Amino acid sequence: MSIQLAAIVPHPPIILPQIGQGQEREIRATTAAYREITKRVRQLAPDTLVMISSHATSYADYFHISPGRKARGDMRRFGAEQVQVTAIYDEEFVRALEQNAKRAGLPAGTKGERDKTLDHGTLIPLTFLAERELSCEVVRVGISGLDAVEHYRLGKCIKRTAEELGRDVVVVASGDLSHKLIESGPYGFSASGPEFDRQATAAMASGDFCKLLTMDAALCEEAAECGLGTFWILAGVLDRTAVKSELLSYEGPFGVGYAVAAFTPEGADESRAFDVLCQKAERERVGEMRANEDEFVRLARQTVETYVKTREMPPVPEGLSEELTARRAGVFVSLKRAGKLRGCIGTISAVTGSIAEEIVKNAVSACSEDPRFEPVQPEELERITYSVDVLGPTERIDSPDALDVKRYGVIVVSGYRKGLLLPNLEGVDTVEEQIRIAKRKAGIPESERCRMERFEVVRHT
């Protein structure tokens, strides 16, 4: 007794006739595939249905598992209050899953539920599965801002819990793909949208979960995807398991990608330990980057590693080039982990005696004082990559026409408020977007006029 079936489904409200009012006919293939998943689940008659939803309660650094005996939800926010479902929770499974996550060192549990009602990412799959009522108990799990491997490890805990409790379990990952497939879609069009969907559906069709776990972070962000975190957890549920993979449908007529896929376990396969494979690939990538890093990046990395291990500000080392020791300039130090920003602090103009001192000062701040992140911990160091931007002089400009998002960074100023955005950032493709983000960082309303300056940088990676 353990995992009987795992499935990926979308959650477009328009798929329900009460909401679509005829438009659901444009995604017939999605509806037919959904009904095929429903038929298989009913035939299997599982003890427990684990529902992973990208719209359940979520936190940046914590996986939320819904507590309590039951929860109810309806589709009133989409104009269909009559569509409602009540889920009875498998409390024993929830408790055991929480304990398994704790033993695995994962931040997961039932604390911090903001809304007890079922989210639409849970409601829509349950509406298909329920008919009059659900025949099994439910465990509802949310995603987090943690990386792919941590999501995968939570999936492994779900698998372990099912085995320990002797439960027959079906796992459903509810999430849409890109929201940028067409200009008239909810977020407009980006070439990253169709490319994300192409890569994701290819991975589903082949059962190559490593591809899902290692998709480029910038591509994912630009595509405005919704469900990747749920797919990562599903992959972990099938850790070290051979599967029959079926991409049952894919459509995107409304500008959002809808995929339905089924994964049927077919026995043990130790080669499909995708967390191990992904960590190995990441170590190799980081190792290659470090073998080719210049002295700017090396100084930032060594500074962070020393500070995180000792909590003492290291001195500027001897033997550095004059380019580092004889020049003064503003410097930004950026840290990334698994392709996602982990800290970034910088100075617009020099506040120390040299670029080297500026790097040391800002590297320490980036790993310990960026208010968006917790301080970097020693166990993270081997996975962090670095970049150093050395800023050139600023010059005032009179119009956005003087900007080039790839070449120039921008500074916006209004009174005492000042915001800066570096050039050539992943996911920032237009001058308008660059200015908007800089204003937001400064707390300047988007419609407010402000003074603008531009600058160039030399980026070391």
C-alpha positions in Angstrom: 0.0 0.0 0.0 1.4 3.4 -1.0 1.1 5.7 -4.0 -1.4 4.4 -6.5 -1.4 7.3 -9.0 -0.1 10.8 -9.3 -1.6 13.4 -11.6 -1.1 17.0 -12.7 -4.2 19.0 -13.4 -4.9 22.7 -14.0 -7.5 24.8 -12.1 -9.2 27.3 -14.6 -12.5 28.4 -13.1 -13.8 28.7 -16.7 -13.7 24.9 -17.0 -16.8 24.6 -14.9 -20.0 25.1 -16.9 -21.5 27.2 -14.2 -18.7 29.7 -14.7 -17.7 29.2 -18.3 -21.2 29.7 -19.6 -20.2 28.0 -22.9 -16.5 29.1 -23.0 -15.5 25.8 -21.4 -16.1 24.2 -24.8 -12.9 25.8 -26.0 -10.9 23.5 -23.6 -12.7 20.3 -24.4 -9.5 18.3 -24.4 -8.7 19.5 -20.9 -12.1 18.6 -19.7 -11.9 15.1 -21.3 -8.5 14.5 -19.7 -9.8 15.7 -16.4 -12.6 13.2 -16.6 -10.1 10.4 -17.4 -8.2 11.2 -14.3 -11.5 11.2 -12.3 -12.4 7.8 -13.7 -9.0 6.3 -12.7 -9.2 7.7 -9.2 -12.7 6.3 -8.7 -11.5 2.9 -9.9 -8.6 3.0 -7.5 -10.8 4.0 -4.6 -7.8 5.4 -2.5 -7.9 5.8 1.2 -6.5 9.3 1.0 -6.2 12.0 -1.6 -3.2 14.3 -1.2 -4.1 17.6 -2.9 -1.1 19.9 -3.6 -2.4 23.4 -4.5 -0.5 26.4 -5.7 -3.2 28.6 -4.1 -3.4 27.0 -0.7 -1.8 28.9 2.2 1.9 29.4 1.4 4.9 31.1 2.9 8.4 31.9 1.6 10.1 29.5 4.0 7.5 27.1 5.2 5.2 24.4 3.8 1.7 24.7 5.1 -0.4 21.5 5.7 -4.0 22.3 6.3 -5.2 21.3 9.9 -8.5 20.4 11.4 -11.2 17.8 10.7 -12.8 19.3 7.5 -13.0 22.4 5.3 -15.5 23.8 2.9 -15.2 26.1 -0.1 -17.3 27.5 -2.9 -16.8 29.4 -6.1 -18.7 32.6 -5.1 -15.8 34.8 -6.0 -16.2 33.6 -9.6 -20.0 34.1 -9.6 -21.0 30.5 -8.9 -21.8 30.2 -5.2 -23.7 27.0 -5.9 -20.5 25.2 -6.8 -19.3 24.0 -3.3 -17.3 21.1 -1.9 -16.6 19.9 1.6 -13.4 17.9 2.2 -12.9 15.7 5.2 -9.2 15.8 6.3 -7.1 12.7 7.1 -5.9 14.0 10.5 -3.8 10.9 11.2 -2.0 11.3 7.9 -1.5 15.0 8.5 0.1 14.4 12.0 2.4 11.7 10.6 3.4 13.9 7.6 4.2 16.7 10.0 6.4 14.4 12.0 8.2 13.0 8.9 8.9 16.5 7.7 10.3 17.4 11.1 12.6 14.3 11.1 13.7 15.3 7.5 14.6 18.8 8.7 11.9 20.4 6.5 10.0 23.5 7.7 6.5 22.1 7.3 3.4 21.8 9.5 -0.1 23.0 10.3 0.7 26.4 11.9 -0.2 29.7 10.3 -3.4 28.9 8.4 -4.7 32.3 7.2 -7.9 31.0 5.6 -9.6 27.7 6.4 -11.8 27.7 3.3 -10.8 25.6 0.3 -8.9 27.6 -2.4 -9.9 27.3 -6.0 -6.8 25.3 -6.8 -8.2 22.7 -4.5 -11.9 23.2 -5.3 -11.8 22.7 -9.0 -10.1 19.2 -8.9 -12.3 18.2 -6.0 -15.4 19.3 -8.0 -14.5 16.9 -10.7 -13.7 14.1 -8.2 -16.5 14.6 -5.8 -19.8 14.4 -7.8 -22.1 14.2 -4.8 -19.4 13.6 -2.2 -15.8 12.6 -1.9 -15.3 8.9 -1.2 -11.9 9.4 0.6 -10.3 11.7 3.1 -8.1 14.6 1.9 -4.7 16.1 2.8 -4.2 19.6 1.5 -0.6 20.9 1.1 0.7 24.2 -0.1 3.9 25.2 -1.8 6.6 27.6 -0.6 9.3 29.9 -1.7 12.0 27.3 -1.0 13.9 25.7 -3.8 13.0 22.7 -6.0 14.9 20.1 -3.9 13.1 21.2 -0.7 9.8 20.7 -2.5 10.9 17.3 -3.7 12.0 16.3 -0.2 8.5 17.1 1.0 7.1 14.8 -1.6 9.4 12.1 -0.3 7.9 12.6 3.1 4.4 12.2 1.7 5.5 8.9 0.1 7.0 7.7 3.4 3.9 8.7 5.3 1.7 6.7 3.0 3.9 3.6 3.4 4.2 3.9 7.2 0.4 4.2 7.6 -0.4 1.5 5.0 -2.6 4.0 3.0 -3.5 3.7 -0.6 -2.9 7.2 -1.8 -3.5 9.3 -4.9 -1.6 12.5 -5.2 -2.9 15.4 -7.3 -0.8 18.5 -8.1 -3.1 21.4 -9.0 -1.3 24.1 -11.0 -1.5 26.0 -14.3 1.5 26.6 -16.6 2.5 30.0 -18.1 0.1 32.9 -18.0 1.8 34.7 -20.9 0.9 32.7 -24.0 -1.0 35.4 -25.9 -1.3 39.2 -25.9 -4.9 39.1 -24.8 -4.1 36.8 -21.9 -4.1 37.9 -18.3 -0.4 39.0 -18.3 0.1 39.6 -22.1 2.6 37.7 -24.2 6.2 36.7 -23.6 8.2 34.3 -25.7 9.2 32.7 -22.4 5.5 31.6 -22.0 5.3 29.1 -24.8 8.9 28.0 -24.2 8.2 27.3 -20.5 5.1 25.3 -21.5 7.1 23.4 -24.1 9.8 22.3 -21.7 7.3 21.5 -18.9 5.0 19.4 -21.0 8.0 17.6 -22.6 9.2 16.7 -19.1 5.7 15.5 -18.1 5.4 13.3 -21.2 8.7 11.6 -20.7 8.6 11.5 -16.9 11.9 13.3 -16.7 11.4 15.1 -13.4 15.0 16.3 -13.4 14.0 18.7 -16.2 11.2 20.1 -14.1 13.5 20.5 -11.1 16.2 22.3 -13.1 14.2 24.7 -15.3 15.8 28.1 -15.6 14.6 30.4 -12.8 14.5 33.5 -15.1 12.5 31.6 -17.7 10.0 30.5 -15.0 9.6 34.0 -13.6 9.2 35.6 -17.0 6.6 33.0 -18.0 4.5 33.8 -15.0 4.0 30.1 -14.3 1.7 29.0 -11.5 2.1 25.3 -10.8 5.8 24.4 -10.9 6.1 24.1 -7.1 3.3 21.6 -7.0 5.0 19.5 -9.7 8.2 19.4 -7.7 6.4 17.9 -4.7 4.7 15.4 -7.0 8.1 14.4 -8.4 9.3 13.7 -4.8 6.2 11.5 -4.2 7.5 9.3 -7.0 11.1 9.3 -5.8 13.1 6.2 -6.9 10.0 4.9 -8.7 9.6 3.8 -12.3 6.5 5.4 -13.8 4.3 5.2 -16.8 4.0 8.8 -17.9 1.1 10.2 -19.9 0.6 13.7 -21.1 -3.2 13.5 -21.6 -3.8 17.0 -22.8 -2.3 20.5 -23.2 -4.3 23.6 -24.2 -3.9 27.4 -23.8 -6.6 29.2 -25.8 -7.1 31.9 -23.1 -3.4 32.7 -22.7 -2.8 30.3 -19.8 -1.3 26.8 -20.2 -3.5 23.9 -19.0 -1.8 20.5 -18.8 -3.2 17.2 -17.6 -0.8 14.4 -17.0 -0.9 11.0 -15.2 2.0 9.1 -13.6 1.4 5.4 -12.7 4.0 3.7 -10.5 5.5 0.6 -12.0 7.9 -0.5 -9.3 11.2 0.6 -7.7 13.9 2.3 -9.8 16.9 3.6 -7.8 18.2 5.6 -10.7 15.2 8.0 -10.4 16.5 9.8 -7.3 16.1 13.2 -8.9 17.0 15.2 -5.8 20.4 13.5 -5.8 20.8 14.0 -9.5 19.9 17.7 -9.3 22.2 18.4 -6.4 25.0 16.7 -8.3 24.3 18.8 -11.4 24.2 22.0 -9.3 27.5 21.2 -7.6 29.1 20.7 -10.9 27.7 24.0 -12.2 28.8 25.9 -9.2 32.2 24.3 -9.3 32.7 25.3 -12.9 31.7 28.9 -12.1 34.1 29.0 -9.2 36.9 27.6 -11.4 36.4 30.6 -13.7 35.7 33.4 -11.3 37.8 36.6 -11.4 39.3 38.3 -8.3 36.2 40.5 -7.8 33.9 37.6 -7.5 36.4 35.5 -5.6 36.8 38.3 -3.0 33.0 38.5 -2.6 32.7 34.7 -2.1 35.6 34.4 0.3 34.3 37.3 2.3 30.8 35.8 2.6 32.2 32.3 3.5 34.5 33.8 6.2 31.7 36.0 7.7 29.1 33.2 7.7 31.4 30.8 9.4 32.9 33.2 11.9 30.4 36.1 12.1 33.4 38.5 12.0 34.1 41.1 9.3 37.2 39.8 7.4 40.0 42.2 6.5 40.8 43.0 2.9 43.4 40.4 1.8 46.8 41.3 0.6 48.0 40.7 -3.0 45.0 42.2 -4.8 45.4 44.1 -8.1 45.5 47.9 -8.2 42.1 47.8 -10.0 40.7 46.6 -6.7 42.9 48.6 -4.3 43.6 51.9 -6.0 40.1 52.8 -7.4 37.0 53.9 -5.6 33.4 53.2 -6.9 30.0 52.1 -5.9 29.6 48.4 -5.8 26.6 45.9 -5.7 27.2 42.3 -4.5 24.5 39.8 -5.4 24.0 36.3 -4.1 21.9 33.6 -5.8 20.9 30.1 -4.7 19.5 27.7 -7.3 19.1 30.6 -9.7 17.0 32.7 -7.2 18.2 35.8 -5.5 19.5 35.2 -2.0 20.7 38.7 -1.2 21.8 41.9 -2.8 23.2 45.0 -1.2 25.2 47.8 -2.8 26.3 51.5 -2.8 25.5 54.0 -5.5 28.8 55.8 -4.9 31.9 54.8 -2.9 31.7 55.0 0.9 35.1 53.3 1.5 38.7 53.8 0.4 38.7 51.2 -2.5 36.6 48.9 -4.6 38.0 46.0 -2.5 36.8 47.5 0.7 33.4 48.2 -0.9 33.1 44.6 -2.0 33.9 43.3 1.5 31.5 45.7 3.2 28.6 45.0 0.8 29.2 41.2 0.6 28.8 41.0 4.4 25.7 43.1 4.2 24.2 41.1 1.3 24.6 37.8 3.2 23.4 39.1 6.6 21.4 42.3 6.3 19.2 42.2 3.3 15.8 42.7 4.8 14.1 40.4 2.2 16.0 37.3 3.4 17.1 35.5 6.5 20.9 35.6 7.0 22.8 33.0 5.0 23.6 29.8 6.9 26.8 27.7 6.6 25.1 24.8 5.0 24.0 27.0 2.1 27.5 28.2 1.1 28.4 25.5 -1.3 25.2 26.3 -3.3 25.6 30.1 -3.6 26.8 31.9 -6.7 28.0 35.5 -6.8 28.1 38.5 -9.0 29.7 41.9 -8.4 28.6 45.1 -10.2 31.0 48.0 -10.2 29.1 51.2 -11.0 30.4 54.0 -13.2 29.6 57.7 -12.7 26.0 58.8 -12.8 24.6 61.4 -15.2 21.2 63.1 -15.1 18.8 62.4 -18.0 15.7 64.3 -19.1 13.7 61.4 -20.6 13.4 57.6 -20.5 14.5 57.8 -24.2 18.0 58.1 -22.8 17.8 54.7 -21.2 18.7 51.3 -22.5 17.6 48.5 -20.2 20.5 46.3 -21.1 23.2 49.0 -21.0 22.2 51.5 -18.3 21.0 51.3 -14.8 18.6 53.9 -13.5 18.3 56.0 -10.4 15.0 57.7 -9.6 14.8 60.5 -7.1 11.8 62.4 -5.5 12.6 64.5 -2.5 14.4 62.2 0.0 13.3 59.0 -1.7 15.7 57.4 -4.0 15.6 54.0 -5.8 18.1 52.2 -8.0 17.9 49.4 -10.5 20.9 47.7 -12.1 20.9 47.2 -15.9 20.6 43.9 -17.7 18.6 42.0 -15.1 16.8 38.8 -15.8 13.1 39.4 -16.4 13.4 43.2 -16.8 13.0 43.7 -20.6 11.7 47.3 -21.0 12.7 50.7 -19.8 9.2 51.3 -18.5 9.4 48.2 -16.3 12.9 49.2 -15.2 11.6 52.7 -14.1 8.5 51.2 -12.5 10.6 48.8 -10.3 13.0 51.5 -9.3 10.1 53.7 -8.2 8.5 50.9 -6.3 11.8 50.3 -4.4 12.0 54.0 -3.5 8.3 54.2 -2.5 7.6 56.6 -5.3 4.1 56.3 -6.9 4.2 55.1 -10.5 2.4 58.2 -11.7 4.7 60.7 -9.8 7.2 62.7 -11.8 10.8 62.3 -10.6 14.4 63.1 -11.4 16.3 60.4 -13.2 19.9 59.5 -13.6 21.6 56.7 -15.5 24.9 54.8 -15.1 26.8 52.0 -16.6 28.3 49.0 -14.7 31.0 46.4 -15.2 29.5 43.1 -14.1 31.7 40.4 -12.8 30.2 36.8 -12.6 
